[in-house]
């Protein structure tokens, strides 16, 4: 018998055109406020009278009305002079506009111009230019007050967080390889933002980018430790010399910071070469090494393997750390790491950032129109809004199981045809993800994905969409919210917090039994877990979630329950405990 179609298409509304992006500026003065809008190279400004005490509320109403009348999307609002945090919070949470403080701007027009210059725009999408200052520090945007964070966790947990914040040593310096792209950067933006709201002296620095170094760290460290590198690929003497030279340049640059810090957190292997220098120049500093990837300990512990040799090189630096922090999986910790310094900590997400905060239906529709425009710019057809789609949101990476997803989808489509389901009712497949500065393979894997679709699955190619997206978090939020269900069919995995982000939106997820994915999905309750590299199991799971609307809805309701222990609040709580030498939990 033919399978039943989903009860209703997820994205059946007719999508509007991709929005026109503009940037605004506000300056509050006696008797009202100045408002300015910058639309490409054109701009205008005006004075708006406002009643005493009502200027902020009227300014928000004016921006909303102007946006509707002009069919434009205000991506950011430059705030001249001093403006209350409550205004920034409302701009971000209610209007999806990034507040950009411009304290030295003489008027609203200058604030709008400065705000526009801090963004990149393309195809109806806008995203902020996120980078480090010349001294290497990254300054996360201040988006909200403390109260929204308080509402997301229990009173007991928030009280514990405030107590730890009062006891926190400082400064705490985090070091990583990139200010934007990938889970580490997302977590650091969120963590430092919340820490500062709580009065903690937390700072975040990124190393100088070096494409040659990132080729080595991705292909010959990350992929080797995960067990996904081709045979024969591993570090050689020239690679090690390249890394050491890079580390030496970073220690020279950051020496004042490293000497002054009470606590230094080293995010992953890229900055691990700083650790011996820190120990030498600042022996009282507490150094915490955070491993964010899947380390195949069964391979690193086996002498003679590429993994063992790679790990031995890294361990010469990491062994000087006071704590080795891993995802909560014992098999990710090599045997050489003393168990008394091991701490377990999951990856986390932030319910208030652009990947997770709620979107109005109108805003989501406009973002999906921009997504379609992105597909068209890459030679693909837009999504059919009358048909549902499944989505895998992840970097384009060799470990993400893209081949399994494609093969499973093809098997699903063949089965649906056998069952008499018209192609016009079958679900579509979407791959979507951001890149990262330190990911040297993302572009190659994306192109290989497109080639595989064209050559191996030509019959279904029109229904398979693959989009390498710019750093617009909201478009990923929109794509995830519109999906019938999510996929995370990785061959190897660290944690992949995208699973939890989709579950929080009420989107059930089919995930593979690898890494931290099973720690996030409750099998048969919030999603389905299958063996990695098993296209037949993937196809069966896809069919079940596509065909059984009642079952899918039950999983969706269970998935949407909040997971406070995987939010930024608990992440900061754990780090503050580790900073003073206590257990994270």
N, C-alpha and C positions, 0 to 999 in steps of 0.2 A: 504494500500500500504506500501511497505517496505520503511523505512526511508533511506535518502541518507547518505552515509558515508562521513566523513570529506574530504575536497578537497585533502589533502595530509597528510600522517602521519607526526607527528612532529619530531620523532626520528628515521627516517628510515635508517640512515647511519649504516653501519656495525661498531660496536664499537671495538676499539683496546683493547688490554690487559690493565689492570690497570697499571699505570706508576710505574717505579722504582723511589723511592724517594732518592734524594741526597741533600747535603748541600755544599755551596761554601764559599770561603773566598777571600777577595781582600785586597791588601795593595799596595798603590801607592808610588813609589820611583822615584828618578831621572832617567830619561831615559825609564820609562815604569811602569809596575805593576807586582806584584806577584799574581798569581791565584792558588787557591787550591780547590780541591773537596774531600769531605768526603762521601764515599759510604759504608754505614754500618761501619764495623771496618777497612776498607781499606781507604787509602787516598793517594793523590799525589799532588804535587805542581810544579809550573814552573814559570820562569820569562818570561814575554812577552814584547819585546821592543815596544815602542809607541812613535809617534811623539809628540813633545812638544805641549801642549794644546789639544791633542786628546786622552789622556789616558783614560778618563772616557768613551768616546764614544766607543773606541776600546775594553775596558773591557766588556761593555754590549754586543757588537757583539761577542766577544770570548765566553762568557757564553751561548749565544743563539746558536752559532754554535756547541759548545760541547754538549749541551743538545740534539740537533737534531741528531747529529752523534751517540750518545750513547743511544738514546731513553730513556732518563731519565728526570725526572721533578725536577728542582731545587726549593726546597721549601723555602729556606732562604739563605741569603748571609751575612756572617759576615764581617763587615767593620773595618779593623784595622786602628788605628790612626784616623786622621780627614778626613772626606769625605763630600762633599757638599750635602745639602738637595736635590738638583736637581737629584743627582744620586739615592738617596733613593726613590724619587718619581718615577723615571723611572723604577727602579727595581719592585716597587709595581704595578704601573698602566699598564706598558707595558709587564712585564715579570712574573707577578703574583708571585713574590718572596718577602718574608718579609725581609726588611733590618734590620739587627741586629748590632747596634754599639758595637764594642768591642775595646774601645780606648786603653786599655792596652795590646792588643795582640802584641807580638813581630814580628809576621809574618802572612802570609795569612793562613797557615795551622792551627795555633792556633785560628785564627778567625773562620775558618770553623768548627773546633772542638767545640768551644764555642757556635756557632750558632746551630750545631746539637744537643748539649746537652740541648738546650732550647726548643726542639720539641719532640713530641710523634708521632710515626708512626705506622700505622696498615692498612694492606689491600689496599695499594696504596693511602692512605690518610695520611696527616701530619698536625698537628695542634700545635700551640705554647702552652707551659705550662704557663698559666696565673695565677699568684697568688700574694698575698701581701708580701711585705717585712716584716721582723720581727716586725717593728713598725706599721704594719697594712696598710701602704700606698700602693696603686696600681699605677704603673707607665705605663700609656698607651704608646704603641709603636708610635714613630714619623714616619709617613708614607709619608707625602707629604709636599709641601710648602703651602702657603696661596692662591696662584693664582687659583688652581682648585676650591676652595670654592667660590672665587669671581665670577667665571664664571657661577655658578649655580643659582644665585639669581640676582635680579635687582640691578642696581648701587645705587638706593635710599636705598634699604634694607641693602646693604653691607656698605654703608656710615653710616647708623644708627648703625649698629653693631660695627663698628670701634669707633664711638663716645662713645657708651656705654662702650666699653672696656677701653677707656682712663679714664672714670669716675669711673671704678669699684673699690669698696672697696676690701680690702684684708687683710689676706687670706680668701678665700671662701673654706670651708671644706664640702665635701659631704660624708655622711655615709650611707652605705648599707650593705646587708648581704652576698653578694657573688661577687667575681671578674669575674666570667665567667658563662654563662648560663642564659637565660632569658632576657627579654627586658630591665630591669633596668641596668644590667651590660653593655649591648650593647650601650645604650644611654650614660652611664657615660664614657666609653672608648672614644666615639666620641666627647662628650662635652668637656672633659678635654683636649683632643688632640687639638681641635680647640682653646680653651681658651688660651692655652699656646702659640700657634702661634700668637695670638693677644696680648700677653704680660700680660694676666690676671693671677694673683696668685691664681689659682684654684687647689685644691688637693682632692684626693679621697681616702677614707679609708674604709676597710671592717672589720666587727666584726669577732672575732675568731669563727670558725665553731664549732658547737656542735650538733651532730646528734639527741640527745634527745630533745634539744630545737627546732630543725627544724621539728621534728615530731609534736610538739605542735603547732608551728606557722602555719604549713600548714594545718593540719587536724582540729584544734580547733579555729583558727582565720581566716585564708584565706577562707577555705571552708564554715565556719559558716557565715561570713559576706556576701559571695556570695550566700548563700542559697542553697548550694549543699551538705552540710554535712548530714549524716544520723541523724534521729531524736534521741535526747538524747546525742549527741556528743557536748560537750562544755567544757570550762575551769573549772577546779576544783582548790581547794586550793593548792594542790601539784604542779599543773602546774604553778600557779601564783608564787609560791615560787621558782620554777625552773627558770622561766623567770627573776625574780628579782635578783637572785643570778648571773645569766649570765650578766645582765645589770650592776650590781655592779662591776664585774670583768672588763667589758669594760670601764667603767668610770675611773677606776684606771689606766688602760693601756693608755687611750687616754687623760688623764687629761691635759697634757701640750698642746696638740693640741686644746682641747676645751677651755682652758683659753685664747689662743692666737688668735683664729679665730674672724674675724669681722662678718662673716656670716656662719651659719651652716645649711646645708640642710639635713634633715632626710628623707631618702627614705623608706617609708612604715612603717608598724607596728613593724618590727623586731627590729630596733634601737630606737623605740619611747621611751623606758625607759631611754634613755640618756637625754631627754629634761629637766626634773626638775634639774638634776645636772648641766647642762649647764647654766640654768637660775640662779642657786645659785652661781656658781663660776665665771661667766662671764655675769653679768646682762646687759651689753651694747651690747652683741652679738645679731644680728638679726637671729632668729631661724625660718626656713621655713620647714613646714611639707608637704611632697609630698605623696599623696595617689595614688598608681598606679593600684589599683584593683577596681572592681565593689563592692561598698558598698551598700547593699540593704537598702536604707534609710527608705523605707516603713516598713521594719521589725525592723530596729534599733530604729525607733521612736515609736514602739508599745510595751508598758511595758509588761513585763512577758515573752518575747521571748528570745531565746538563743542569737539572734543577739543584742537585747537591752542590755543584761547583758555583752556580750563580748565587745560591744562598750563602755559601761560605764567604764569598766576596762581600756581600752586604752585611753579614753578621759581624765582620771585623769592625764595622762602624756602629751597628745597632746595639751590640753587646754593652756599650757604655751607658745605655739608657736605664733609668730607674724602673720603668714599667714598659711592658710590651702589651699593647691594647689591640685586641683582635675582634672580628665579628664572633658572635657566640657559638663557635663551632670548634671543638677540640682539634679536629683534623686539619684546621688551618694553621696550627702552631707547630713549627718544627721541634723535634725532640731536644735540640741543643738549647732551646730557650728555657731557662730555669722556671719551673712552675710557680715559684713564689713571686715572680715579678709579672705574671700573666694576669691580665684583666680582660673581661669580655664586655663588649658594648655593641649594640646593633646600630646600623645606620638609621637615620631619622629624617623626617620631613617637617615642613612648617605649614600649618593650616592657614597662615595669613599671607603666604607669598603668592606670586603670580601663577604658580602651578596648581594651586589648591583653592584659592578663595572663590566663592560662588560667582557665577556669571549670570546676568539676566539673559533671557531667551533671545532678545534682540542683539545683545552683544555677542552671544555665542554664534548666532546666525551670521553676523558680519565677519567674525573671525573665521568661520568655515568658508565664507566667500573668499577671504584672503588666502586660505589654505588651497582652495581650488585654483586660484590665480597662480600660486606657487607651483602646483602640479603642472599647469599649462606652460609655465616658463621653462619647465624641464621636459617638455614634449609629451606630457601625459594628458589624458582626458580628465575632467573634473569627476568627483564622486557623483554618483546618481543619488539625488536626495530622496528618491522614492524607495530606495532599497537600504537595508541595514548593512552595517560593516563591522568586522572585527578588527582589532588593532594591536600591534606590538609597538610599544613606545620604548625605545632604547637607542643607544649609540649604534652606529653601523660598525660592528666589531666581529672578528672571527669567532668569538666565543658565544655570541647571542643566538645561535641556533637558527639562523635565517634559512638555511637549507631545509631544516626540519619543518619550519613553518610553511615554506613553499610546497614541499612534497605533500605535507598533510592537507593543505588547502586543495591541491589538485585531486587528491583522493576523495575529499569531501565533494567536490564539484562532480566528479564522475559518479559517485554514489547518488547524488541528488538527481542526476539525469536518469539513472537506472530506475529511480523511484518515481519518475514522471514529473519532477519539479521543473517548471520552465526556467530557463536561464535568467529571465527577467525578474524572477522572485528570489534568486539565489543571493547569498550575502557576498559582499565585497571584502577585500583584504587590504589593510593599510599598514605600511611601515612608516614610522615617523620618529625623528630624533634630532637632537642637537649634536654638534661636534664639540671638540675641546682643543685648545692650543697644543696640549701635550699629547694628543692622539694622532700619531703620524699615519695611521692606517684608515681613518674614517672615510676619506674620499675614495680610496681604492675599494673598500668593501662596498660602499654605496654603488659605485659603477659596476662592480661584479654582480650586485643584486639585480640591477637593471638588465644586465646582460643575461643572467640566468632566467629572468622572467621572459625575455624576448626569445631565447633559444630553446629553453627546456619546457616552457609552459605557454607556447604561443596561443593556444586555444583560450586560455583564461587571462591573457596579458591585459586585456582592456578592463578587467575587474580587479587588477592588482595595482595598488598605488604605493609608490615609495617616495618619501619626501625627506630630504636633508634640509632641516629648517634653520633659519637664523635664531638668535637667542631671544625670541619672543616667548616667554613662558606661557602667556595667556593662550596662544594658539594651541599649544600642547594640552592645556587644560580643556579647551573647547573640543579638541579631537577626542580626548579621553571620555569626556562627559557624553558625547554623542554615540559612543560605541555600544553595540549589543553586548559584547564581552571583550575582555582583554586577553592577550597572550604574553607569556614570558617563557619561551621554550629554550632557554640557554643550555649550551653544552657544558659550560663551566661558569661559575658565578660566585661573586663575593656575597652581596646581600640583595642588591637591586631594589631600592626603595620605591621605584616606580610601581611595583606590585601593590604596596600599601596605599600609594597615592590613588590608584585606580579603585581599590576596594573602598576607600573613604568616600569616593564619589558614588558608591552603590553599583559599581561595575564589577561583576564577577570575573575572575581571572583563571585561565588555564595555565599552569606553570609546571616546570620540570622539577624533578626531585634532585636538585643539586644546589649546593651553597646555601644561602640564607632564604631561598624562595619557600621551602617547606615551613620555615618559621613564621611566615606571614599568611599563608593560605591554609585554612582549615578544610581539608578534603571533604567534599560533599556538603559543606556548610557555607563557605564563602567562595568556593571555586573548586577546581579539579586539579589533581596532581598526577603527572604521568612520568614515565621514565624518559630521560633525555635521549635524543637521537632516535625517536620512535615515531615515524610519520603515521603509521597506522593507528597508534594510540591517539596521536594528535587529531587525526581526522575523526575518530570516533567521539572524542570529547567535543570537538567543534560541532559535530552533528547533534549531539545531545543538547548543547546549549542553544543551538539555532532552532531546533524543532520543538522543544518542550518549554513553552512560554511560562507555564506555572512553576516548573522547576527553576528556570532562570530567574524569575521574579523572587522566589523564595531565597535563592542565593544572594540576590541583589539586596534584599532587605537586611539579611545578616551581615553582608559585607559593609554596609554603610555605617555600622556601629563604630564609634570613634575608638581609636587605639592610642590612648594618651601616652603610653610608654614608648611609642615610636614618634613622638613629637619633640620639637626643639626644647621645650621646657625640661623634659627628662634628660635630653642630651646634655644640656648645660649643667643640670644637677649632678650628673655623673662626672663630668669633667671637673667641676669644682671640688668634688670629693677626692678625685684622683690628685688634683693639684696640691692638696694638703696631706697626701699620703694615705688617705682612707680608701676603703673598698668602694667601687662605684655604685653598688646596690645595697 
